[in-house]
Amino acid sequence: MHLFDKRIISHFDFILILFLIPLVYLSYHLISETNELLARKQLLYFTISFFAFILFFILPIRRNIRFIPLLYWLGIFLLLSVEFWGITKLGAKRWISVPLLNTTMQPSELFKPIYLLMLGFLIHNKPPPHGGYNLKDFLYYSFYIILPFVLIAKEPDLGTALVLLLVGYGILFIVGVNWKIWAGIIIILAVSSPFTYTYLIKDYQKKRIVDFISEEPSYHVQQSIIAIGSGGLLGKKSEEATQTQLKFLPIATSDFIFAYYVERYGFVGSIGLIILYLFLIMHLFSINYYFKDDYIIRVFASGVGLLIFLNMSVNILMVIGFAPVVGLPLPLFSYGGSSFINFIIIFAILENLMAFRFSDMYNYERRL
């Protein structure tokens, strides 16, 4: 494999990296202002993610595309193992222990890139016909989308489960499904919503919804709104950001980091951050037009765009009190290792699929 082949360098998406750098820098800057220990840990996560990016970028993914279903079912096995051997933290059983390493991992995070690759593999093998997929094809793809949704929602981690569900069906919408199927789904959802709320949603999830629609928001959201309001137009200096520095704002470096960011940089800064995210998402969706016949790249890029859009939207709406608190981090911005490293791995896989497209694709097609 010639990593410095001119064709590989020319197909590497440097614009994508340019969008990621300011997000990573701003994240570290905010975390270091709040907690030096967390900042050092985040630097460790950055270092790990850098080497993880290199590793996944050089892997011959397309040449070994036939193994993607195996990875998918391995991921399903890990999700199932949570039910039997999972570790409970904060009332949720989402982790399993890693033998010999004395640590834990969250299979739902590990499953995200495998999930996108599997959908890309399936659609690559059976591209949509003129007019979009019919009901039989739609149900076939739905099986691979709904199975992980059920397993992750059962942990319970309804936030992640719903994001993956929406990403899966969002990909099908972009690729092409007959419009009559979407109309039927909308009707079914409208009719089944009361049943879902009554019998399928757990008590603590109902409480989040009640807290959301009640006149008085929860303590976390109240302090978040105060922090956002105190930021004003241009924000405050670090020592004057009292909501965060005096610990009134809970989880200021992770789930509610957007509130701290607005307290520091104000309304103007928040608009700038949202625009940066939107440019990144639009760039990912634009890949559909550059690789019209390569469904693996199209599906993966669209899936990443939807992942970032949904996580960003829910997190920001949650922080400003317009959505229930569900514990979804702000992508590439909130403190934490698993989510950040996982997103970097996802971007490495996308860069791999694009940069090695021609050399690997020809070898793959020759073997078919």
C-alpha positions as semicolon CSV with decimal commas, in nm:
position;residue;x (nm);y (nm);z (nm)
1;M;0,000;0,000;0,000
2;H;0,159;0,328;-0,110
3;L;0,037;0,582;0,144
4;F;0,210;0,870;-0,032
5;D;0,081;0,785;-0,377
6;K;-0,023;1,111;-0,544
7;R;-0,366;0,968;-0,626
8;I;-0,431;0,891;-0,260
9;I;-0,322;1,238;-0,147
10;S;-0,533;1,401;-0,419
11;H;-0,843;1,210;-0,305
12;F;-0,789;1,283;0,065
13;D;-1,056;1,528;0,187
14;F;-0,850;1,802;0,354
15;I;-1,155;2,030;0,380
16;L;-1,314;1,782;0,618
17;I;-1,010;1,803;0,848
18;L;-1,017;2,183;0,836
19;F;-1,372;2,178;0,972
20;L;-1,272;1,946;1,258
21;I;-0,967;2,140;1,384
22;P;-1,154;2,445;1,524
23;L;-1,407;2,220;1,699
24;V;-1,129;2,025;1,870
25;Y;-0,937;2,341;1,963
26;L;-1,241;2,520;2,110
27;S;-1,339;2,209;2,304
28;Y;-0,995;2,175;2,464
29;H;-0,979;2,548;2,537
30;L;-1,309;2,543;2,728
31;I;-1,227;2,224;2,918
32;S;-0,883;2,355;3,022
33;E;-1,043;2,674;3,159
34;T;-1,274;2,468;3,378
35;N;-1,068;2,169;3,493
36;E;-0,697;2,110;3,430
37;L;-0,721;1,741;3,519
38;L;-0,999;1,683;3,264
39;A;-0,799;1,882;3,009
40;R;-0,500;1,650;3,052
41;K;-0,726;1,349;3,011
42;Q;-0,874;1,504;2,699
43;L;-0,525;1,551;2,558
44;L;-0,473;1,179;2,611
45;Y;-0,796;1,110;2,420
46;F;-0,676;1,339;2,140
47;T;-0,348;1,145;2,121
48;I;-0,527;0,810;2,111
49;S;-0,766;0,937;1,845
50;F;-0,475;1,061;1,632
51;F;-0,319;0,714;1,618
52;A;-0,663;0,556;1,577
53;F;-0,721;0,782;1,276
54;I;-0,395;0,669;1,114
55;L;-0,469;0,303;1,186
56;F;-0,819;0,306;1,039
57;F;-0,714;0,524;0,748
58;I;-0,457;0,270;0,625
59;L;-0,676;-0,038;0,674
60;P;-0,774;-0,207;0,342
61;I;-1,145;-0,166;0,415
62;R;-1,284;-0,187;0,064
63;R;-1,069;-0,487;-0,026
64;N;-1,221;-0,670;0,270
65;I;-1,575;-0,543;0,232
66;R;-1,710;-0,899;0,232
67;F;-1,631;-0,918;0,606
68;I;-1,861;-0,626;0,696
69;P;-2,164;-0,853;0,766
70;L;-1,944;-1,052;1,005
71;L;-1,856;-0,730;1,189
72;Y;-2,224;-0,634;1,199
73;W;-2,325;-0,959;1,367
74;L;-2,030;-0,935;1,603
75;G;-2,159;-0,591;1,699
76;I;-2,507;-0,735;1,753
77;F;-2,352;-1,004;1,977
78;L;-2,180;-0,734;2,185
79;L;-2,511;-0,546;2,219
80;L;-2,677;-0,868;2,331
81;S;-2,396;-0,937;2,578
82;V;-2,484;-0,614;2,760
83;E;-2,810;-0,779;2,866
84;F;-2,629;-1,075;3,023
85;W;-2,288;-0,944;3,133
86;G;-2,340;-0,569;3,127
87;I;-2,216;-0,326;3,392
88;T;-2,464;-0,078;3,537
89;K;-2,367;0,287;3,583
90;L;-2,608;0,562;3,688
91;G;-2,902;0,327;3,654
92;A;-2,826;0,216;3,297
93;K;-2,665;-0,110;3,185
94;R;-2,470;0,001;2,876
95;W;-2,114;-0,117;2,936
96;I;-1,925;-0,445;2,933
97;S;-1,584;-0,510;3,087
98;V;-1,279;-0,558;2,868
99;P;-1,073;-0,859;2,989
100;L;-0,707;-0,795;3,087
101;L;-0,736;-0,416;3,033
102;N;-0,931;-0,347;3,353
103;T;-1,164;-0,109;3,174
104;T;-1,511;-0,101;3,016
105;M;-1,647;-0,027;2,671
106;Q;-1,986;0,081;2,540
107;P;-2,091;-0,147;2,251
108;S;-2,347;0,106;2,121
109;E;-2,063;0,352;2,047
110;L;-1,848;0,082;1,888
111;F;-2,144;-0,024;1,674
112;K;-2,195;0,313;1,497
113;P;-1,925;0,283;1,224
114;I;-2,011;-0,087;1,172
115;Y;-2,377;0,009;1,133
116;L;-2,297;0,265;0,862
117;L;-2,065;0,024;0,680
118;M;-2,330;-0,248;0,687
119;L;-2,596;-0,023;0,534
120;G;-2,343;0,087;0,271
121;F;-2,255;-0,276;0,197
122;L;-2,622;-0,377;0,157
123;I;-2,715;-0,081;-0,063
124;H;-2,395;-0,124;-0,268
125;N;-2,496;-0,483;-0,343
126;K;-2,853;-0,384;-0,429
127;P;-2,875;-0,021;-0,550
128;P;-3,217;0,147;-0,555
129;P;-3,416;0,101;-0,879
130;H;-3,584;0,386;-1,063
131;G;-3,862;0,516;-0,839
132;G;-3,692;0,396;-0,520
133;Y;-3,701;0,078;-0,316
134;N;-4,031;-0,110;-0,294
135;L;-4,193;-0,239;0,026
136;K;-4,008;-0,573;0,019
137;D;-3,669;-0,402;-0,005
138;F;-3,770;-0,146;0,257
139;L;-3,860;-0,421;0,505
140;Y;-3,534;-0,600;0,427
141;Y;-3,327;-0,292;0,517
142;S;-3,556;-0,216;0,812
143;F;-3,455;-0,544;0,975
144;Y;-3,090;-0,429;0,994
145;I;-3,200;-0,087;1,124
146;I;-3,458;-0,194;1,383
147;L;-3,258;-0,484;1,536
148;P;-2,985;-0,261;1,692
149;F;-3,250;-0,001;1,782
150;V;-3,435;-0,255;1,996
151;L;-3,117;-0,383;2,165
152;I;-2,982;-0,035;2,246
153;A;-3,320;0,101;2,360
154;K;-3,350;-0,194;2,600
155;E;-3,025;-0,102;2,785
156;P;-3,187;0,160;2,825
157;D;-3,027;0,420;2,596
158;L;-3,322;0,558;2,405
159;G;-3,131;0,866;2,288
160;T;-2,862;0,670;2,103
161;A;-3,118;0,414;1,980
162;L;-3,341;0,683;1,827
163;V;-3,044;0,857;1,666
164;L;-2,934;0,534;1,496
165;L;-3,294;0,463;1,391
166;L;-3,330;0,809;1,234
167;V;-2,986;0,782;1,072
168;G;-3,079;0,448;0,915
169;Y;-3,409;0,567;0,772
170;G;-3,254;0,902;0,681
171;I;-3,001;0,717;0,466
172;L;-3,283;0,525;0,294
173;F;-3,464;0,855;0,234
174;I;-3,153;1,005;0,071
175;V;-3,078;0,695;-0,137
176;G;-3,437;0,654;-0,250
177;V;-3,754;0,480;-0,125
178;N;-4,098;0,494;-0,289
179;W;-4,294;0,790;-0,148
180;K;-4,599;0,574;-0,068
181;I;-4,394;0,389;0,194
182;W;-4,304;0,712;0,374
183;A;-4,670;0,821;0,370
184;G;-4,768;0,488;0,530
185;I;-4,502;0,523;0,799
186;I;-4,625;0,872;0,894
187;I;-4,980;0,740;0,936
188;I;-4,863;0,442;1,142
189;L;-4,654;0,663;1,373
190;A;-4,943;0,902;1,425
191;V;-5,180;0,619;1,519
192;S;-4,932;0,429;1,740
193;S;-4,792;0,726;1,936
194;P;-5,035;0,699;2,234
195;F;-4,968;0,324;2,263
196;T;-4,591;0,383;2,249
197;Y;-4,603;0,645;2,525
198;T;-4,828;0,436;2,749
199;Y;-4,668;0,093;2,723
200;L;-4,317;0,118;2,574
201;I;-4,162;0,429;2,729
202;K;-4,010;0,373;3,076
203;D;-4,106;0,581;3,380
204;Y;-3,780;0,781;3,393
205;Q;-3,818;0,864;3,022
206;K;-4,176;0,980;3,082
207;K;-4,043;1,199;3,363
208;R;-3,800;1,363;3,122
209;I;-4,087;1,439;2,885
210;V;-4,299;1,574;3,173
211;D;-4,006;1,789;3,290
212;F;-3,966;1,917;2,936
213;I;-4,330;2,021;2,885
214;S;-4,383;2,144;3,243
215;E;-4,377;2,516;3,320
216;E;-4,073;2,474;3,545
217;P;-3,765;2,320;3,375
218;S;-3,531;2,090;3,567
219;Y;-3,244;2,232;3,773
220;H;-2,986;2,144;3,506
221;V;-3,181;2,324;3,236
222;Q;-3,255;2,625;3,459
223;Q;-2,885;2,679;3,529
224;S;-2,805;2,623;3,163
225;I;-3,053;2,890;3,053
226;I;-2,913;3,131;3,312
227;A;-2,559;3,068;3,181
228;I;-2,670;3,126;2,822
229;G;-2,856;3,445;2,913
230;S;-2,563;3,582;3,114
231;G;-2,337;3,546;2,810
232;G;-2,517;3,831;2,634
233;L;-2,411;3,931;2,286
234;L;-2,034;3,880;2,305
235;G;-1,985;3,669;2,618
236;K;-1,772;3,707;2,932
237;K;-1,414;3,658;3,036
238;S;-1,333;3,321;3,188
239;E;-1,313;3,449;3,546
240;E;-1,645;3,633;3,505
241;A;-1,834;3,324;3,380
242;T;-1,973;3,263;3,727
243;Q;-2,233;3,001;3,632
244;T;-1,953;2,766;3,533
245;Q;-1,667;2,876;3,757
246;L;-1,883;2,864;4,072
247;K;-2,021;2,521;3,970
248;F;-2,382;2,633;3,934
249;L;-2,390;2,483;3,584
250;P;-2,375;2,101;3,617
251;I;-2,181;1,887;3,368
252;A;-2,034;2,205;3,218
253;T;-1,764;2,021;3,025
254;S;-1,974;1,741;2,878
255;D;-2,350;1,740;2,816
256;F;-2,393;2,113;2,892
257;I;-2,071;2,243;2,739
258;F;-2,271;2,447;2,485
259;A;-2,416;2,654;2,772
260;Y;-2,065;2,726;2,900
261;Y;-1,951;2,812;2,548
262;V;-2,234;3,067;2,512
263;E;-2,156;3,211;2,857
264;R;-1,797;3,267;2,737
265;Y;-1,856;3,378;2,379
266;G;-2,215;3,501;2,378
267;F;-2,480;3,492;2,110
268;V;-2,231;3,577;1,833
269;G;-2,005;3,289;1,932
270;S;-2,296;3,044;1,947
271;I;-2,409;3,138;1,598
272;G;-2,051;3,094;1,474
273;L;-2,028;2,745;1,628
274;I;-2,363;2,638;1,481
275;I;-2,259;2,768;1,138
276;L;-1,934;2,570;1,164
277;Y;-2,134;2,253;1,236
278;L;-2,372;2,327;0,948
279;F;-2,082;2,374;0,704
280;L;-1,939;2,041;0,817
281;I;-2,277;1,869;0,773
282;M;-2,338;2,030;0,432
283;H;-1,992;1,923;0,318
284;L;-2,067;1,563;0,420
285;F;-2,398;1,565;0,231
286;S;-2,230;1,721;-0,074
287;I;-2,019;1,405;-0,108
288;N;-2,335;1,244;-0,250
289;Y;-2,291;1,452;-0,564
290;Y;-1,923;1,374;-0,612
291;F;-1,966;0,997;-0,575
292;K;-2,308;0,935;-0,731
293;D;-2,234;0,574;-0,825
294;D;-2,040;0,475;-0,513
295;Y;-2,307;0,383;-0,263
296;I;-2,061;0,281;0,008
297;I;-1,920;0,634;0,024
298;R;-2,262;0,797;-0,021
299;V;-2,421;0,597;0,258
300;F;-2,130;0,641;0,496
301;A;-2,094;1,018;0,435
302;S;-2,470;1,074;0,463
303;G;-2,481;0,866;0,779
304;V;-2,200;1,068;0,939
305;G;-2,374;1,392;0,842
306;L;-2,699;1,272;0,998
307;L;-2,519;1,150;1,311
308;I;-2,359;1,490;1,368
309;F;-2,678;1,681;1,281
310;L;-2,900;1,479;1,515
311;N;-2,652;1,475;1,806
312;M;-2,582;1,848;1,767
313;S;-2,949;1,943;1,734
314;V;-3,068;1,736;2,030
315;N;-2,782;1,853;2,252
316;I;-2,833;2,224;2,177
317;L;-3,212;2,203;2,202
318;M;-3,174;2,013;2,530
319;V;-2,940;2,277;2,673
320;I;-3,172;2,567;2,588
321;G;-3,479;2,383;2,720
322;F;-3,644;2,295;2,389
323;A;-3,591;1,918;2,416
324;P;-3,585;1,660;2,699
325;V;-3,250;1,591;2,867
326;V;-3,129;1,266;2,708
327;G;-2,754;1,270;2,770
328;L;-2,633;1,303;2,410
329;P;-2,294;1,484;2,393
330;L;-2,214;1,766;2,154
331;P;-2,017;1,587;1,878
332;L;-1,638;1,641;1,892
333;F;-1,694;1,913;2,153
334;S;-1,810;1,759;2,481
335;Y;-1,551;1,614;2,717
336;G;-1,512;1,237;2,697
337;G;-1,309;0,968;2,532
338;S;-1,543;0,708;2,383
339;S;-1,762;0,945;2,181
340;F;-1,473;1,161;2,057
341;I;-1,248;0,870;1,958
342;N;-1,541;0,697;1,791
343;F;-1,619;1,002;1,576
344;I;-1,252;1,033;1,476
345;I;-1,252;0,665;1,375
346;I;-1,567;0,726;1,170
347;F;-1,400;1,017;0,989
348;A;-1,089;0,802;0,931
349;I;-1,304;0,532;0,769
350;L;-1,473;0,791;0,547
351;E;-1,136;0,933;0,441
352;N;-1,017;0,578;0,374
353;L;-1,316;0,502;0,151
354;M;-1,254;0,816;-0,053
355;A;-0,873;0,825;-0,066
356;F;-0,827;0,459;-0,159
357;R;-1,139;0,442;-0,373
358;F;-0,977;0,363;-0,704
359;S;-0,692;0,132;-0,601
360;D;-0,909;-0,076;-0,366
361;M;-1,230;-0,069;-0,570
362;Y;-1,067;-0,216;-0,880
363;N;-0,914;-0,500;-0,679
364;Y;-1,250;-0,566;-0,508
365;E;-1,444;-0,572;-0,835
366;R;-1,194;-0,809;-0,996
367;R;-1,263;-1,067;-0,729
368;L;-1,639;-1,054;-0,777
